[in-house]
Amino acid sequence: MAVNRAYIRLPYSSGAGSLEHKTDEELLELYLTLPQKERDRRFVNTATAAAMCGMAQRTVQFWIEMGLIRAIPVGKRYRVCTESLYAHLKGSLPG
């Protein structure tokens, strides 16, 4: 899966090493080690991600497949990294 390199630092970013430099394995490790409340805030399902940006759920799934946003596969579903989603949306703005 290709990785979008345009990331922004959000207030809740971990500071040491943004997601831009994390491998998929490191991102999964972060997901698994976060407390449940923080995990639910930083990694959302595709339906929630779609609602956050006003797009269809299938569009978010397509962005994941194209490598435009980062996501963790959990079973047959994805948990979208909100930091990556915000970075993608910010990078899509004209100007």
Secondary structure, 3 states (H helix, E strand, C coil): CCCCCCCCCCCCCCCCCCHHHCCHHHHHHHHHHCCHHHHHHHEEEHHHHHHHHCCCHHHHHHHHHHCCCCEEEECCEEEEEHHHHHHHHHHHCCC
